[in-house]
């Protein structure tokens, strides 16, 4: 049985909202770790590709 498209979109919107709220609640150290990871990943790609 398939779900109504509007109901499915409502579920998707709810998940997106929860993910955005979780990102906003991250601590400073978590944000710093993400930034370091992005930098390290981009440096690795520049050097080894």
Biopython code that builds the backbone (N, CA, C, O; Angstrom):
import numpy as np
from Bio.PDB.StructureBuilder import StructureBuilder

atoms = [
    (1, "UNK", "N", (0.855, -1.168, 0.000)),
    (1, "UNK", "CA", (0.000, 0.000, 0.000)),
    (1, "UNK", "C", (0.903, 1.234, 0.000)),
    (1, "UNK", "O", (1.771, 1.368, 0.863)),
    (2, "UNK", "N", (0.705, 2.126, -0.955)),
    (2, "UNK", "CA", (1.580, 3.299, -1.027)),
    (2, "UNK", "C", (0.987, 4.476, -0.257)),
    (2, "UNK", "O", (-0.226, 4.617, -0.096)),
    (3, "UNK", "N", (1.891, 5.288, 0.194)),
    (3, "UNK", "CA", (1.536, 6.442, 1.006)),
    (3, "UNK", "C", (1.150, 7.612, 0.104)),
    (3, "UNK", "O", (1.660, 7.736, -1.010)),
    (4, "UNK", "N", (0.273, 8.446, 0.574)),
    (4, "UNK", "CA", (-0.128, 9.636, -0.166)),
    (4, "UNK", "C", (1.079, 10.557, -0.311)),
    (4, "UNK", "O", (1.803, 10.767, 0.662)),
    (5, "UNK", "N", (1.313, 11.113, -1.504)),
    (5, "UNK", "CA", (2.498, 11.960, -1.720)),
    (5, "UNK", "C", (2.619, 13.136, -0.743)),
    (5, "UNK", "O", (3.727, 13.487, -0.336)),
    (6, "UNK", "N", (1.513, 13.732, -0.373)),
    (6, "UNK", "CA", (1.566, 14.861, 0.570)),
    (6, "UNK", "C", (2.010, 14.388, 1.951)),
    (6, "UNK", "O", (2.739, 15.097, 2.646)),
    (7, "UNK", "N", (1.580, 13.208, 2.346)),
    (7, "UNK", "CA", (1.984, 12.669, 3.643)),
    (7, "UNK", "C", (3.476, 12.331, 3.620)),
    (7, "UNK", "O", (4.185, 12.571, 4.598)),
    (8, "UNK", "N", (3.946, 11.779, 2.514)),
    (8, "UNK", "CA", (5.369, 11.465, 2.391)),
    (8, "UNK", "C", (6.192, 12.747, 2.463)),
    (8, "UNK", "O", (7.224, 12.777, 3.134)),
    (9, "UNK", "N", (5.754, 13.800, 1.788)),
    (9, "UNK", "CA", (6.478, 15.070, 1.818)),
    (9, "UNK", "C", (6.490, 15.655, 3.219)),
    (9, "UNK", "O", (7.475, 16.268, 3.630)),
    (10, "UNK", "N", (5.405, 15.470, 3.952)),
    (10, "UNK", "CA", (5.338, 15.939, 5.333)),
    (10, "UNK", "C", (6.382, 15.229, 6.195)),
    (10, "UNK", "O", (7.022, 15.855, 7.040)),
    (11, "UNK", "N", (6.554, 13.928, 5.982)),
    (11, "UNK", "CA", (7.568, 13.175, 6.726)),
    (11, "UNK", "C", (8.975, 13.662, 6.369)),
    (11, "UNK", "O", (9.829, 13.823, 7.240)),
    (12, "UNK", "N", (9.194, 13.889, 5.098)),
    (12, "UNK", "CA", (10.505, 14.372, 4.643)),
    (12, "UNK", "C", (10.798, 15.732, 5.257)),
    (12, "UNK", "O", (11.902, 15.963, 5.749)),
    (13, "UNK", "N", (9.825, 16.634, 5.235)),
    (13, "UNK", "CA", (10.001, 17.967, 5.817)),
    (13, "UNK", "C", (10.311, 17.875, 7.310)),
    (13, "UNK", "O", (11.130, 18.636, 7.825)),
    (14, "UNK", "N", (9.659, 16.951, 7.999)),
    (14, "UNK", "CA", (9.902, 16.769, 9.430)),
    (14, "UNK", "C", (11.332, 16.305, 9.688)),
    (14, "UNK", "O", (11.988, 16.787, 10.611)),
    (15, "UNK", "N", (11.811, 15.379, 8.881)),
    (15, "UNK", "CA", (13.180, 14.883, 9.036)),
    (15, "UNK", "C", (14.185, 15.989, 8.763)),
    (15, "UNK", "O", (15.163, 16.131, 9.497)),
    (16, "UNK", "N", (13.958, 16.773, 7.720)),
    (16, "UNK", "CA", (14.860, 17.879, 7.386)),
    (16, "UNK", "C", (14.903, 18.880, 8.536)),
    (16, "UNK", "O", (15.974, 19.357, 8.907)),
    (17, "UNK", "N", (13.751, 19.192, 9.091)),
    (17, "UNK", "CA", (13.672, 20.144, 10.207)),
    (17, "UNK", "C", (14.444, 19.611, 11.427)),
    (17, "UNK", "O", (15.162, 20.364, 12.085)),
    (18, "UNK", "N", (14.297, 18.333, 11.720)),
    (18, "UNK", "CA", (15.008, 17.738, 12.850)),
    (18, "UNK", "C", (16.517, 17.766, 12.629)),
    (18, "UNK", "O", (17.272, 18.026, 13.565)),
    (19, "UNK", "N", (16.961, 17.505, 11.411)),
    (19, "UNK", "CA", (18.393, 17.547, 11.099)),
    (19, "UNK", "C", (18.935, 18.965, 11.262)),
    (19, "UNK", "O", (20.019, 19.154, 11.814)),
    (20, "UNK", "N", (18.190, 19.962, 10.785)),
    (20, "UNK", "CA", (18.628, 21.357, 10.915)),
    (20, "UNK", "C", (18.717, 21.763, 12.384)),
    (20, "UNK", "O", (19.658, 22.450, 12.779)),
    (21, "UNK", "N", (17.752, 21.345, 13.190)),
    (21, "UNK", "CA", (17.772, 21.666, 14.616)),
    (21, "UNK", "C", (18.965, 21.006, 15.305)),
    (21, "UNK", "O", (19.592, 21.612, 16.174)),
    (22, "UNK", "N", (19.279, 19.773, 14.923)),
    (22, "UNK", "CA", (20.421, 19.079, 15.511)),
    (22, "UNK", "C", (21.723, 19.796, 15.154)),
    (22, "UNK", "O", (22.614, 19.908, 15.996)),
    (23, "UNK", "N", (21.840, 20.276, 13.930)),
    (23, "UNK", "CA", (23.037, 21.012, 13.528)),
    (23, "UNK", "C", (23.183, 22.311, 14.314)),
    (23, "UNK", "O", (24.296, 22.705, 14.663)),
    (24, "UNK", "N", (22.073, 22.971, 14.590)),
    (24, "UNK", "CA", (22.106, 24.224, 15.348)),
    (24, "UNK", "C", (22.503, 24.006, 16.808)),
    (24, "UNK", "O", (23.039, 24.913, 17.445)),
    (25, "UNK", "N", (22.244, 22.810, 17.341)),
    (25, "UNK", "CA", (22.536, 22.522, 18.749)),
    (25, "UNK", "C", (23.959, 22.011, 18.969)),
    (25, "UNK", "O", (24.343, 21.743, 20.107)),
    (26, "UNK", "N", (24.745, 21.871, 17.906)),
    (26, "UNK", "CA", (26.105, 21.359, 18.069)),
    (26, "UNK", "C", (26.940, 22.294, 18.938)),
    (26, "UNK", "O", (26.765, 23.512, 18.917)),
    (27, "UNK", "N", (27.840, 21.702, 19.692)),
    (27, "UNK", "CA", (28.724, 22.491, 20.543)),
    (27, "UNK", "C", (29.834, 23.119, 19.705)),
    (27, "UNK", "O", (30.019, 22.772, 18.538)),
    (28, "UNK", "N", (30.562, 24.039, 20.309)),
    (28, "UNK", "CA", (31.679, 24.695, 19.619)),
    (28, "UNK", "C", (32.735, 23.683, 19.198)),
    (28, "UNK", "O", (33.297, 23.785, 18.108)),
    (29, "UNK", "N", (33.003, 22.709, 20.057)),
    (29, "UNK", "CA", (34.020, 21.709, 19.720)),
    (29, "UNK", "C", (33.567, 20.828, 18.555)),
    (29, "UNK", "O", (34.389, 20.410, 17.739)),
    (30, "UNK", "N", (32.283, 20.547, 18.474)),
    (30, "UNK", "CA", (31.774, 19.771, 17.341)),
    (30, "UNK", "C", (31.879, 20.564, 16.040)),
    (30, "UNK", "O", (32.224, 20.014, 14.993)),
    (31, "UNK", "N", (31.582, 21.848, 16.115)),
    (31, "UNK", "CA", (31.703, 22.704, 14.924)),
    (31, "UNK", "C", (33.168, 22.813, 14.486)),
    (31, "UNK", "O", (33.467, 22.780, 13.292)),
    (32, "UNK", "N", (34.072, 22.943, 15.453)),
    (32, "UNK", "CA", (35.495, 23.010, 15.144)),
    (32, "UNK", "C", (35.960, 21.700, 14.504)),
    (32, "UNK", "O", (36.697, 21.714, 13.518)),
    (33, "UNK", "N", (35.533, 20.590, 15.059)),
    (33, "UNK", "CA", (35.910, 19.288, 14.501)),
    (33, "UNK", "C", (35.411, 19.145, 13.063)),
    (33, "UNK", "O", (36.122, 18.606, 12.215)),
    (34, "UNK", "N", (34.214, 19.615, 12.787)),
    (34, "UNK", "CA", (33.692, 19.576, 11.418)),
    (34, "UNK", "C", (34.542, 20.424, 10.485)),
    (34, "UNK", "O", (34.845, 20.009, 9.366)),
    (35, "UNK", "N", (34.927, 21.614, 10.942)),
    (35, "UNK", "CA", (35.746, 22.503, 10.119)),
    (35, "UNK", "C", (37.114, 21.883, 9.838)),
    (35, "UNK", "O", (37.611, 21.956, 8.714)),
    (36, "UNK", "N", (37.720, 21.272, 10.856)),
    (36, "UNK", "CA", (39.017, 20.615, 10.673)),
    (36, "UNK", "C", (38.867, 19.463, 9.675)),
    (36, "UNK", "O", (39.720, 19.277, 8.806)),
    (37, "UNK", "N", (37.807, 18.710, 9.798)),
    (37, "UNK", "CA", (37.569, 17.596, 8.884)),
    (37, "UNK", "C", (37.392, 18.054, 7.446)),
    (37, "UNK", "O", (37.905, 17.422, 6.522)),
    (38, "UNK", "N", (36.676, 19.140, 7.256)),
    (38, "UNK", "CA", (36.487, 19.679, 5.904)),
    (38, "UNK", "C", (37.823, 20.149, 5.343)),
    (38, "UNK", "O", (38.148, 19.873, 4.187)),
    (39, "UNK", "N", (38.592, 20.853, 6.154)),
    (39, "UNK", "CA", (39.900, 21.336, 5.704)),
    (39, "UNK", "C", (40.827, 20.174, 5.383)),
    (39, "UNK", "O", (41.455, 20.153, 4.325)),
    (40, "UNK", "N", (40.917, 19.217, 6.282)),
    (40, "UNK", "CA", (41.814, 18.079, 6.076)),
    (40, "UNK", "C", (41.409, 17.289, 4.840)),
    (40, "UNK", "O", (42.265, 16.843, 4.076)),
    (41, "UNK", "N", (40.126, 17.117, 4.645)),
    (41, "UNK", "CA", (39.654, 16.401, 3.464)),
    (41, "UNK", "C", (39.980, 17.129, 2.184)),
    (41, "UNK", "O", (40.380, 16.506, 1.201)),
    (42, "UNK", "N", (39.814, 18.452, 2.177)),
    (42, "UNK", "CA", (40.108, 19.208, 0.962)),
    (42, "UNK", "C", (41.614, 19.246, 0.717)),
    (42, "UNK", "O", (42.036, 19.219, -0.439)),
    (43, "UNK", "N", (42.439, 19.309, 1.764)),
    (43, "UNK", "CA", (43.880, 19.298, 1.614)),
    (43, "UNK", "C", (44.334, 17.959, 1.034)),
    (43, "UNK", "O", (45.194, 17.912, 0.154)),
    (44, "UNK", "N", (43.752, 16.885, 1.532)),
    (44, "UNK", "CA", (44.089, 15.555, 1.035)),
    (44, "UNK", "C", (43.769, 15.452, -0.456)),
    (44, "UNK", "O", (44.572, 14.930, -1.229)),
    (45, "UNK", "N", (42.609, 15.943, -0.856)),
    (45, "UNK", "CA", (42.220, 15.874, -2.261)),
    (45, "UNK", "C", (43.143, 16.708, -3.132)),
    (45, "UNK", "O", (43.463, 16.303, -4.250)),
    (46, "UNK", "N", (43.580, 17.867, -2.645)),
    (46, "UNK", "CA", (44.470, 18.716, -3.425)),
    (46, "UNK", "C", (45.839, 18.078, -3.605)),
    (46, "UNK", "O", (46.451, 18.210, -4.665)),
    (47, "UNK", "N", (46.316, 17.396, -2.592)),
    (47, "UNK", "CA", (47.677, 16.844, -2.628)),
    (47, "UNK", "C", (47.763, 15.489, -3.324)),
    (47, "UNK", "O", (48.792, 15.162, -3.915)),
    (48, "UNK", "N", (46.709, 14.709, -3.260)),
    (48, "UNK", "CA", (46.814, 13.329, -3.704)),
    (48, "UNK", "C", (45.902, 12.988, -4.862)),
    (48, "UNK", "O", (45.585, 11.817, -5.070)),
    (49, "UNK", "N", (45.478, 13.967, -5.612)),
    (49, "UNK", "CA", (44.651, 13.650, -6.786)),
    (49, "UNK", "C", (45.387, 13.951, -8.058)),
    (49, "UNK", "O", (44.848, 13.746, -9.146)),
]
sb = StructureBuilder()
sb.init_structure("model")
sb.init_model(0)
sb.init_chain("A")
sb.init_seg("    ")
for serial, (resi, resn, name, xyz) in enumerate(atoms, 1):
    if name == "N":
        sb.init_residue(resn, " ", resi, " ")
    sb.init_atom(name, np.array(xyz, "f"), 0.0, 1.0, " ", f" {name:<3s}", serial, name[0])
structure = sb.get_structure()
